[in-house]
Amino acid sequence: MAVSEGKSLKAFIENLLITEAKTMNDEDLYRHLVETRPEGKVYLSDKEKEDFEKSLGI
């Protein structure tokens, strides 16, 4: 397909990703991530929070 459009493979893939990103619905993407990657909904323990803040120098 890239050759038929007169593009390099890199340019073709970049264009494909940009087009796909524009058509994505944020709500659907968030719903999918919550269902398939629930670790983002888990809160840090106090120890983890302290360690993270310490690593940032807060």
Summary of the structure (lengths in Angstrom):
residues: 58
radius of gyration: 19.7
end to end distance: 50.8
largest distance: 56.3
contacts: 96
relative contact order: 0.07
helix: 71%
strand: 0%
